[in-house]
């Protein structure tokens, strides 16, 4: 499925005026009823992540960290059961899970006198029962379950969706009787950087010869596509020749991108023919 640039810009502009909450997602669906929920959720997530990246530094200054920590302490002192961290994150327009990380790191630093490892912090965010303070554990839990775009819960959902779409793509390739090597097979052969599937016999799709497929269960906007080009697609192309980037959610029409790569892959494999 493709989305026009004008449609995308209208959605992105709407998102610039709402907070990243489930209530905002409902408003988004009401405002754009013709778009699927998966498309709107994916755009919602990516636009919010762009905003967080732009403002990330200001939330991590020494002054900001200390302000957030003291506000947390004052808040739970007044009412330990109130969602202090969640409300603070919404107030300063920062992701709840990232706010929880800031306060948790500051708490552990105060308790232990040193900066805790990223591994320990991640483990506590995934399982707040490990946090040696029951009030803070509850606050962190509230943040992670109410965060639509960041945190361990969202990471698990994204991983599950990505795996699901890879399975669907594998089934599609088998249905079309296309011979391929999957990522795990390529890694077993010693390849360190691999796409999801390499076609052992290339096929022609809409006039392009396709050697490999990389599946992306996300919204294909220009920014994310440029990042994929830099991080993955170009290195794949240099090794394995022509490609298709498979965006299972939706992509914007008329990407201004290099013509040597084929953007988009029709889920029905239109006009496939084997290449000698």
C-alpha positions, 0 to 999 in steps of 0.5 A: 500500500502507498500513501501520497506525500500530501496525505502523509504531510497532513497526518504528520502535521496533525501529530505535531499538535497532540501528545503521544498518548493512547487518547491521541491515537483514538483522535488520529483514527477519528481524523483519518478514518480511511487509513488503517490503524496499523498505518496510523500507529506506525506513522505516530510512532516514527513521528514521535521518535523524531521529536524525541531525538530532537529534544533528547539532549535537553532532558539529559543535562545535569540540571534537568536530571536533578530537577526530574529526580527531585520532582519525583521524590517530592511527588511520591512523598505527597502521594506514593500511589499517584503516577508521578513519573508518568505525569511528569513525562507527559508534562515535559513532553518526553517518553515515559519509559525514557523518563523512568530510565533517567530517574532510575539511573539517578536513584541507583547512582545515589544508592550505590555511589557509582553509575550503574551498567546499561545491562542492569538498567535494561534488566530493571526496566524489563522487570521492575520487581528487581528495583530495590525500592517498591515505590520506584518499581511501581512508578517505572512499571506505570511508565513502561505499560503506558508508553506507546513508542518506547520501552521494553514492552514496545520493543517486544511488540515490534520484535514479534511483528517483525518476526510475523512478517518475515514468516509471512514473506517466507510463506509467500516465497514458498508459495511462488516456488522461489528458491531462497536462503534465509538470514539464519542460513546465510549466517551459518555460512559465515556472512556477517551482514545479511538481508532477510532472504537471498534468492538463489535464482533471481526474479524480475519484478516490474522491470527490475532483477531482484536478488534479495529481499529485506523485510521492514514491518514499519512505515516507509517514510523518506527519513527512515528509508534513508537511514536503512539505505545508509545502515543496511541497503547499500552494503547489501546492494554492493554485495548482492546486487539489486534489492527490494525493500519490503515495507509491510505497513505502507510507504510514501509514493515518489521517494526521491531516492537513488534509482538503482534500488527498487523501493517497495515490493508488492505483496502479490509479487506482480509480474514475476519472471525468472531471470537467467 
